[in-house]
């Protein structure tokens, strides 16, 4: 499974805040790869609607583009800080934290 994550908007004019992230689960430790795959599964990611225009609600609101490729399938969604689906929030939290790790060089 591969995941592409791209934050947009918000205070992204600061260097590196909106840096894209690519995760290949084959290169993660087994327990982390399993966790990521479970997050995608619990969110029913491949059943979510395709991206639609997101209504603007604030100048500092962030949008997030998530694309997942797995077993010949690929799907992309667009989320905002206002996402209410807890499973998507869990996936978004993981990806945001992982992006921060790579940004800080951890």
N, C-alpha and C positions, 0 to 999 in steps of 0.2 A: 504494500500500500504506500502510495506517495501522497503527500499533502502539500499544497501550495497555499501560503497565507500572506495576504497583503493588506495591511492597515492603510487607510486613506483619511485625509482630513484632520480635524482636531488641531492640535498644536504641532502638526507635522513639519512645520518649517524649521524646527530644530533638527540639526543633522542626526540622521540615524533613527529617528523615532518611527518613521514609516517604512523602515527597511523590510523588504520582502523576506520570507522564510520558506525554505523547502525542506521537508522532512521525508526521508525514505525509511520506512519502518524496518527494512532489512538491515540498516546500519545502526539501529538502536539496540540497547540491551533488551533481552527477551521480555522481561517484565514490563518495561516501558512501552515496547511495541504492542504488547497485549493490551495495556491500558489505553493507548491511543486508538487501537482498533475497536475496543469496547466503547469508547467515547463516540466514535463515528457511528457504530451500530445502534447505540442507545438513542442517538439523535435522529435515527431513521434518515440519515443524511441523503441517501440516494432517492428518497421519496419526497424530499422537500421541493417546493416550486423553484423554477429557474429565477434568476435575479430579475427584480422589477425595479423601476426607479424608486429611490428612497426619498420620502418627503423631507425637506429641510426643516429642522426644528431648532437649530442653534448653530452658531458659527463654529463652536468648538466640538460639535458632535463628530464622533469618528464612525467611519464605515469600515467594514472588514470583508474582504473577498476571500472565500475559502473554496479551493478546488481539490477534489479527491479523485485519485485514480486507483482503481483496484480491480484486478482480474478482468481486464479488458473494458471495464466501465469507467466513465468519468462523469463528474457532476460538479457544478459550481453554484454557490449561493452567495448572496450579499447580505450581511447583517449590520446592525448598528448597535450603539451603546444601549439602546432601548429594547433590545431583544428580551422577550419574556419567557421563552421556552427554556426551562432549566437545563435540559440536556445540551442544547446549543450553547447556553451560557457556560456550561462545564467545558465543552470543547473549546470555546473562545478563550476561556481562562487559561487552559493548558497552552494553547497556541501563543497567547500574549506573553505568558511567563517564559515560554521557550524562546520567543523572539527577544525578550529582554536579556536572557542568558547569552544568546549569541551576540547581542549588541555590546554587552559588557565584557565579552571574551571569556566567559566562564566555561 
